[in-house]
Amino acid sequence: MLIGSFIVIILNLRKSDNMHVVVLQDNKVIYSFDLSDEKDRTFRIECPNGGWNDVKIEDGTICIIDADCPDKTCVHTGVLRYEGVPIVCLPHKLVIRFANKENS
């Protein structure tokens, strides 16, 4: 049983070869793109109820570099690396995660 739990954890934390990313706000896709095709840029996502997150795409990676949420957990998460670990900002209902192109 313990070994099975470790296998599940390791599979969920495997580095993603998939470069397709979706950005969801309030469980709706607001951006969908392939990081391998994106130019380096920074953009702001405004929350409908106020607030914001600054997102940075650089060298085929994506992360939140600043936000006005109180704990900045989304900023401290760092670069999106693993399929099972999204970047999440709960106050702004924002999620950045890897996704299959056909499922986005």
N, C-alpha and C positions, 0 to 999 in steps of 0.2 A: 504494500500500500504506500509506504513512504517513498519507495523508488518511483512508483507511478506518479506521485505528486511532483517529484523533482523533474521528471520527464515533461510533464505538462508545463511547468514553470519555464523550463529551458526552451521548449518549443514556442511559448508565447513571447519570450525575450530574444528570439533569434533576430539577427540583423536583417533588415529588409533589402532585398535586391530590387524590389518594386520601387519605381520612382514616381508612381502616380499618387497624388495627394488630393484629399478633399478637405475643405474648410467648411465646417457646419456652424451655424448660429441658430440657437433655439431648435435644433434638430433638422434644419433645412440647409441644403448645400448652397453656399453663397459663392464659393470658388472651387474649381476643379482643374487641375493641371498636372502635367508631367514635369517634374523638376529637372530632368535632363534637357528639356527644351526651353526652360525659363531663363531669361537674362537676370543678372543680379539686380535686385531692386528692394526697396523698402516701401511698404504701404500701410495705411491705417485702416483698421476695421472699426467702424462706429457701432456702438450698441444702440438699438432703438430706444431704450429706456435711459440713455445717458451712459457715458463711459467709452473707453476705447482701448484697443490693443494695436501696437506697432509690430508688424510682421516683417521679417527679413528673409529674403531668398539670396543665397550666396553659394557659389561653387556647387550647385546641385543639392543644397541643404536648405532647410526651412526652420525658423525658430521665432519665438516672440521675444523682441528685444526690450520692450517697455509696455507698461499698461498702467491704468489709473486705479486698478483694483487694490484693496488694502494689503493683501498678503503677497502678491506678485509670485505666487506658486507657478503660474504659467511661464514667467520669465526665468525662474530658477530651474525649470525643467530642462532647459537647454535645447539643443538641436534634436529634431525628430529623427530617431535612429531605428527603433524597433517596431515591428508590426503590432505587438501586443500592448505597447505603451504610447498612447496618444499624448499630445499637449492639450491640456484642459484649463480653461478659465471659467470656473463655476459662476462667479458674479456676473459675467457677461454671456453665459451660456454658449461659450465658444469651444469648439473641438477641432484640432488639426490632426489628421490621421492618414495613414496609408490606406489605399483602397484599390480594388481592381477596376480597370477602366470600364468594363462592362457593368459593374455594380454601382458605379457612381451615378 
